[in-house]
Amino acid sequence: MKKLSKNLVSMITLLVLLILILAALYVFGIYHFKTHFYTGSTFDGLDIGEMTVDDAKYAIQNQIRHYKLTCYERNNKTDVITGDQIYMTYSDDGTIEKMLDQQNPNFWIFYLGRGISYTGSVGYTYDKDSIDTVMENMNCFQSQNDVAPTDAKIVDNGEDFTIEAADEGSSLDREKTKEAIVKAIESGETSVDFEKLGLYKTTTVSADDPTLTDQIASINDILNTSITYNFVDKTFTLNNHNLHDYIVQASDGSYQLSKSRIAQFVANMAYETDTYGLKRKFRTTSGANIILDGGDYGWCINQNATTLDLYNAIMNGESGERDPIYLYRALDRSSNDIGGTYVEVCIEKQELWCYQNGTLVLDTQVITGNHAKGQDTPSGSVWAIDAHEHPAVFNEHNNLKVQYWMPFYDECGMHDAAWRSESEYNTQTWLTNGSNGCINMREADVAKVFDVMNVGYPVVIYYSESQVAGDQPTAEITVG
């Protein structure tokens, strides 16, 4: 009995001791968790278990310093902004103290190992002005990555014009991007997607823009036009091979047919083919080659009218051969514009030849202007017949009447002279008893010329084969 009592006492002693130890531990826990968070407690995912308020603040500050905002950008690129870069610092607003104050240390044993999960916003500050500096150093704002968007546009590929698709580029709207970054930081977000937020600069003209599609159709219609000017021994053509050079881009980016370049094309064509008033080679009846100087015969393109006509033809898609619009016309469109139908006169020989389609139809003596009176018939050039009259009466010249009248230089022309005797048709009469500047002819001869020649036909007059231009008139030339 004594032995049992001794064991019981030992057990009771141990039990009391255990209770005292547990009580001591519990009391210790009460005092401990007055200044420490329950084991396993978290604040917005941050483990603050067993931490004092100061420890928790330090952990929060450390977490803030390691804050990262990942910026997702176009072309699978990213930039990361850290808390250190923007001088992010914990702002003590008493939240941690309040959290600990709300913790009942008497109940610590019930939260053993699981703690309390706190949520809420923690105060912090950052240097907003540093955002600009941070953005300057971001990859997306470096020149090689900041590619401006380009609108869809019309381009010439050498064969035709096509629409080049718009390029969205990778250029961000700086102000909008800054606003998005600030908002993300102040909201505590850890990522921001620039593409989803629509922060990139955009194009304004797409490949299916009606203005572009209509213009490309119009330009390619122009390129499909083919117009040729045929001058017998040379041609001038505008078609797909060279029309590209005549389409220019205006200041608004549109393409159009250039009137000034069309005018230059016409000017070049005129330079190559105009003969009016210019020197030209001529082969005389005897076979000599002489150079005629000037006159009023030849081709002369009306450049303004031809330019407008050609421009309108191209714009209307009118393909085919086309003739220039002329101020003056000759008979033959080849380089030898005199052709095969003409009159040839040699002053020295007082001889006239008339050709029709290359065949000599008349070879006769004539009487030209009176050399002694200074009424020499102009020579050294080619003139165009200005009138074709049968008969003709000159009221201002004492009602002089002739059967055939073909003037080619002022009042100088070919006509019959009934007052002339047959003996006067020689090589000497013109020196002292010539005409008033005209070419006097027998009626039968001038009638043949009249049948062959007409208005605009060429009259070639030269002094001699060795001296193309003779004495020019110094006195008034009149009919007679």
C-alpha positions in Angstrom: 0.0 0.0 0.0 2.8 2.2 0.8 4.5 1.3 -2.4 1.3 2.1 -4.5 1.1 5.4 -2.8 4.6 6.2 -3.7 4.0 5.5 -7.5 0.8 7.5 -7.5 2.6 10.4 -6.0 5.3 10.1 -8.7 2.7 10.0 -11.5 0.8 12.9 -10.0 4.0 14.8 -9.7 4.9 14.1 -13.3 1.4 15.1 -14.5 1.5 18.3 -12.5 4.9 19.0 -13.9 3.6 18.4 -17.5 0.7 20.6 -16.9 3.0 23.3 -15.5 5.3 22.9 -18.6 2.3 23.1 -21.0 0.9 26.0 -19.1 4.3 27.7 -19.3 4.5 27.0 -23.0 1.0 28.4 -23.5 1.8 31.4 -21.4 5.0 31.8 -23.4 3.0 31.6 -26.6 0.6 34.3 -25.4 3.5 36.6 -24.7 5.3 35.6 -27.9 2.4 36.1 -30.2 1.7 39.5 -28.8 4.7 40.6 -30.7 4.9 37.9 -33.5 2.6 36.7 -36.1 1.2 33.2 -35.9 3.3 30.6 -37.4 2.3 30.0 -41.1 0.7 33.5 -41.4 0.9 35.2 -44.8 0.3 38.7 -46.2 -0.8 38.7 -49.8 1.2 35.5 -50.2 4.3 36.7 -48.4 5.3 34.4 -45.4 5.3 36.6 -42.3 4.9 33.7 -39.8 7.0 34.1 -36.5 7.9 37.7 -37.7 7.6 40.7 -35.6 6.1 43.9 -37.1 9.6 45.2 -38.0 10.5 41.8 -39.5 7.3 41.8 -41.6 7.9 45.4 -42.7 11.5 44.4 -43.8 10.2 41.4 -45.7 7.6 43.6 -47.4 10.2 46.2 -48.3 12.4 43.5 -49.6 9.6 42.1 -51.7 8.8 45.6 -53.0 12.4 46.1 -54.0 12.2 42.9 -56.0 9.0 44.0 -57.7 9.0 43.3 -61.4 6.6 44.5 -64.1 6.9 42.4 -67.3 5.9 44.3 -70.4 4.8 42.1 -73.3 5.5 43.7 -76.6 5.0 43.1 -80.3 7.2 40.5 -82.1 7.5 38.3 -79.0 9.7 40.8 -77.2 9.6 41.8 -73.5 10.9 44.4 -71.2 11.1 44.2 -67.4 10.7 47.2 -65.0 12.0 46.5 -61.5 11.2 48.2 -58.2 14.7 49.4 -57.9 14.5 51.2 -61.2 11.6 53.3 -60.1 12.9 53.7 -56.5 9.9 51.8 -55.0 9.8 52.0 -51.2 7.5 50.6 -48.6 5.3 53.3 -47.0 4.4 52.5 -43.4 0.8 53.3 -42.9 0.3 51.2 -39.8 -1.3 48.3 -41.6 1.1 45.8 -40.2 0.5 47.0 -36.6 -3.2 46.8 -37.1 -2.9 43.2 -38.5 -1.0 42.2 -35.4 -3.3 44.0 -33.1 -6.2 42.0 -34.6 -4.4 38.8 -33.7 -5.6 37.3 -30.4 -2.5 35.9 -28.8 -4.7 33.8 -26.4 -5.8 31.7 -29.4 -2.4 31.1 -30.8 -2.6 27.4 -30.1 -5.6 27.1 -32.4 -3.6 28.6 -35.3 -0.6 26.5 -34.7 1.0 25.6 -38.0 -1.6 27.3 -40.2 -1.6 30.9 -39.2 -3.8 33.6 -40.7 -3.8 34.6 -44.4 -4.0 38.4 -44.6 -5.0 40.3 -47.7 -5.0 44.0 -48.5 -2.9 46.7 -50.0 0.3 47.8 -48.6 1.4 51.3 -48.8 4.4 52.1 -51.0 5.9 55.0 -52.9 7.9 55.3 -56.1 9.5 58.0 -58.2 7.0 58.7 -61.0 9.5 61.0 -62.7 11.8 58.0 -63.1 9.4 56.4 -65.5 10.5 58.5 -68.4 14.2 57.5 -67.8 13.2 53.8 -67.5 11.2 54.0 -70.8 14.2 55.6 -72.6 16.2 52.6 -71.7 13.6 50.0 -72.6 14.3 47.9 -75.7 11.0 48.8 -77.3 11.9 52.5 -77.4 15.3 52.0 -79.0 15.6 53.3 -82.6 16.2 50.0 -84.1 13.0 48.6 -82.5 10.9 51.7 -82.8 9.7 51.2 -86.3 7.0 53.6 -87.4 3.9 52.1 -89.1 3.5 52.7 -92.9 0.3 52.9 -94.7 -0.5 50.7 -97.7 0.8 52.4 -100.8 1.1 52.0 -104.5 4.5 50.9 -105.8 6.0 50.4 -109.3 7.4 46.9 -109.7 8.7 47.6 -113.2 5.9 45.9 -115.0 2.9 47.4 -113.4 1.8 49.2 -110.3 0.7 47.1 -107.3 -0.5 47.8 -103.7 2.1 47.2 -101.1 0.4 46.1 -97.8 0.5 48.3 -94.8 3.3 47.6 -92.2 2.1 47.9 -88.6 5.7 48.5 -87.5 6.5 48.5 -83.8 6.2 52.1 -82.7 4.4 52.8 -79.4 2.4 55.8 -78.5 4.8 57.1 -75.8 2.2 58.9 -73.7 -0.3 56.1 -73.7 2.4 53.6 -72.9 3.5 55.7 -69.9 0.0 55.9 -68.6 -0.4 52.1 -68.9 2.9 51.5 -67.1 1.9 53.9 -64.3 -1.5 52.3 -63.9 0.0 48.8 -63.8 2.6 49.8 -61.1 0.0 51.6 -59.0 -2.3 48.6 -59.3 0.4 46.2 -58.2 0.2 44.3 -61.5 3.1 42.2 -62.5 2.5 42.2 -66.2 1.1 44.5 -68.9 0.4 43.6 -72.6 1.0 46.6 -74.9 -0.6 44.9 -77.9 -3.8 44.0 -76.0 -4.1 47.5 -74.6 -3.8 49.0 -78.2 -0.7 51.1 -77.4 0.9 50.8 -80.8 0.7 53.5 -83.4 -1.6 52.4 -86.2 -1.8 52.8 -90.0 -4.6 54.8 -91.6 -4.7 53.3 -95.1 -5.1 49.5 -95.7 -4.5 47.5 -98.9 -8.2 47.4 -99.6 -8.7 51.1 -99.3 -11.1 52.1 -102.1 -9.0 55.1 -103.0 -6.0 52.9 -103.6 -7.8 50.2 -105.4 -9.5 52.7 -107.8 -6.2 54.5 -108.4 -4.3 51.3 -109.1 -6.9 50.2 -111.6 -6.7 53.6 -113.3 -2.8 53.6 -113.4 -2.7 50.1 -114.8 -5.2 51.1 -117.5 -2.8 53.8 -118.5 0.1 51.3 -118.7 -2.0 49.0 -120.9 -2.3 51.9 -123.5 0.0 51.8 -126.5 0.2 54.8 -128.8 2.5 55.2 -131.8 3.4 58.1 -134.0 4.6 56.9 -137.3 6.9 59.2 -139.2 7.8 56.7 -142.0 11.5 56.5 -141.2 11.1 56.8 -137.4 8.5 56.1 -134.8 7.7 57.3 -131.4 5.8 55.0 -129.0 4.4 55.2 -125.5 3.4 51.8 -124.0 4.0 49.7 -121.0 7.8 49.7 -121.5 8.2 53.4 -121.0 4.9 54.8 -119.7 6.2 54.1 -116.2 8.5 57.1 -116.7 5.5 59.4 -117.3 3.6 58.5 -114.1 4.7 60.6 -111.1 3.8 60.7 -107.5 2.1 63.8 -106.2 2.7 65.4 -102.8 -0.3 63.6 -101.4 1.2 60.2 -102.3 -1.1 59.6 -105.2 0.1 58.6 -108.7 -0.9 60.4 -111.9 0.0 60.8 -115.5 2.4 63.8 -115.7 1.3 66.4 -118.3 4.7 68.0 -118.1 6.4 64.8 -119.0 3.9 64.2 -121.8 4.7 67.7 -123.0 8.4 66.8 -122.9 7.7 63.7 -125.0 5.9 65.8 -127.6 8.7 68.4 -127.5 11.3 65.8 -128.2 9.2 64.4 -131.0 8.8 67.8 -132.5 12.6 68.4 -132.2 13.2 65.2 -134.0 10.7 65.6 -136.8 9.8 69.3 -137.3 11.2 70.8 -140.5 9.4 74.1 -140.8 11.9 76.9 -141.3 14.9 74.6 -141.0 17.8 73.7 -143.2 17.3 70.6 -145.4 19.1 68.7 -148.1 17.8 68.8 -151.6 18.9 66.9 -154.7 18.6 69.0 -157.8 17.5 67.7 -161.2 21.1 67.6 -162.3 22.0 65.4 -159.3 23.8 68.0 -157.2 23.1 68.0 -153.4 22.5 71.4 -152.0 21.4 72.8 -148.6 18.3 74.9 -148.5 18.0 77.4 -145.7 14.6 78.2 -144.1 11.5 79.1 -145.9 8.0 78.6 -144.8 7.5 75.0 -145.9 7.6 72.0 -143.6 6.2 70.2 -140.7 5.6 72.0 -137.4 3.8 70.2 -134.5 1.4 72.2 -132.4 3.0 71.1 -129.2 0.3 72.4 -126.8 -2.6 70.8 -128.8 -0.7 67.6 -129.4 0.2 67.3 -125.7 -3.4 67.7 -124.7 -4.6 65.3 -127.3 -2.0 62.6 -126.3 -2.7 63.1 -122.6 -6.5 62.6 -123.1 -5.9 59.6 -125.4 -3.8 57.9 -122.7 -6.3 58.7 -120.0 -9.1 57.3 -122.1 -7.2 54.2 -123.0 -7.1 54.9 -126.7 -4.4 52.7 -128.2 -3.2 52.6 -131.8 -1.4 54.9 -134.3 -2.0 58.6 -133.9 -1.1 61.7 -135.8 0.2 64.9 -134.2 -1.8 68.1 -134.5 0.2 70.5 -136.7 0.6 74.2 -137.0 2.1 73.7 -140.5 2.1 70.6 -142.7 4.3 69.4 -145.5 3.6 66.7 -148.1 5.9 63.9 -147.0 6.2 62.6 -143.4 9.6 61.1 -143.9 12.8 63.1 -143.3 12.7 64.3 -146.9 9.5 66.2 -146.3 9.5 67.7 -149.9 8.6 64.3 -151.2 8.1 63.5 -154.9 5.7 66.3 -155.9 7.2 69.8 -156.1 8.4 72.7 -158.2 12.2 73.4 -158.6 13.5 76.7 -159.9 17.1 77.7 -160.7 17.5 81.5 -161.0 20.8 81.3 -162.8 19.4 79.0 -165.5 15.9 80.6 -165.5 14.6 77.1 -165.6 11.6 75.4 -163.8 11.0 71.7 -163.3 7.8 70.3 -162.0 7.7 66.8 -160.5 4.7 64.7 -159.7 5.2 61.6 -157.5 8.9 61.6 -158.5 8.2 61.9 -162.3 9.3 65.0 -164.2 6.1 66.4 -165.9 7.5 69.8 -167.0 10.9 71.3 -167.8 10.6 74.9 -169.0 12.2 78.4 -169.2 10.7 81.1 -166.9 11.3 84.7 -166.1 12.0 85.6 -162.5 12.3 89.0 -160.6 14.0 92.0 -162.1 17.5 92.0 -160.7 18.3 95.5 -161.9 15.4 96.9 -159.8 16.2 94.9 -156.8 13.0 92.8 -157.2 14.9 89.5 -157.2 12.8 86.4 -156.6 13.7 85.1 -153.2 16.1 82.1 -153.4 17.9 79.5 -151.3 14.8 78.1 -149.6 11.6 76.2 -150.0 8.2 77.7 -149.7 4.7 76.4 -149.6 2.0 77.5 -152.0 -0.4 79.8 -150.3 -3.3 79.9 -152.8 -4.5 78.1 -155.9 -6.7 80.4 -158.1 -8.0 80.1 -161.6 -8.5 82.8 -162.8 -7.3 85.6 -160.6 -7.8 89.4 -160.8 -5.7 91.9 -158.8 -7.8 95.0 -158.3 -5.0 96.8 -156.5 -2.7 96.3 -159.4 -4.7 97.9 -162.2 -7.1 95.0 -162.3 -4.4 92.7 -163.7 -5.9 89.4 -164.7 -4.1 86.1 -165.0 -5.4 82.6 -165.7 -3.4 80.8 -163.0 -2.2 82.2 -159.7 -0.1 80.3 -157.2 1.6 82.6 -154.6 4.2 81.3 -152.2 6.0 84.4 -150.7 4.0 87.5 -150.0 2.8 88.7 -153.4 5.4 86.6 -155.2 4.0 83.6 -157.0 3.8 81.6 -160.3 1.4 82.9 -162.9 1.0 83.2 -166.6 2.2 86.4 -168.3 0.3 87.0 -171.6 2.3 90.2 -172.1 5.6 88.3 -172.5 6.9 87.3 -175.9 8.3 83.9 -176.6 11.8 85.4 -177.2 11.9 86.8 -173.6 12.1 83.3 -172.2 15.8 83.0 -171.9 18.6 83.2 -169.3 19.1 87.0 -169.6 15.7 88.8 -169.5 15.4 88.6 -165.7 18.6 90.7 -165.2 17.1 93.9 -166.6 13.5 93.2 -167.6 12.4 90.6 -165.1 9.1 90.4 -163.3 8.1 92.4 -160.2 9.4 89.4 -158.2 7.0 86.7 -159.5 7.8 83.7 -161.7 6.4 84.5 -165.2 5.4 81.5 -167.2 3.7 80.6 -170.5 0.1 79.9 -169.9 0.3 76.3 -171.1 3.2 75.6 -168.8 1.7 77.2 -165.7 -1.5 75.3 -166.5 0.4 72.0 -166.1 1.9 73.2 -162.9 -1.5 74.2 -161.7 -2.9 70.7 -162.3 -0.1 69.1 -160.3 0.4 71.6 -157.5 -2.0 72.8 -154.8 -2.0 74.8 -151.6 0.8 73.6 -149.2 2.9 72.1 -152.0 6.6 72.9 -152.0 8.4 75.3 -154.3 12.2 75.0 -154.2 14.1 78.0 -155.5 17.9 78.3 -155.5 20.2 80.7 -157.4 22.6 78.0 -158.6 24.0 74.7 -157.5 27.2 76.3 -156.4 25.5 79.4 -154.8 22.2 78.2 -153.3 21.1 81.7 -152.2 21.3 84.6 -154.6 20.6 88.3 -154.2 17.5 88.7 -152.1 14.9 91.4 -153.0 15.7 95.0 -151.9 12.6 96.6 -153.4 8.9 95.8 -153.0 7.7 92.6 -154.7 4.3 92.8 -156.4 2.3 90.8 -158.8 3.4 91.1 -162.4 
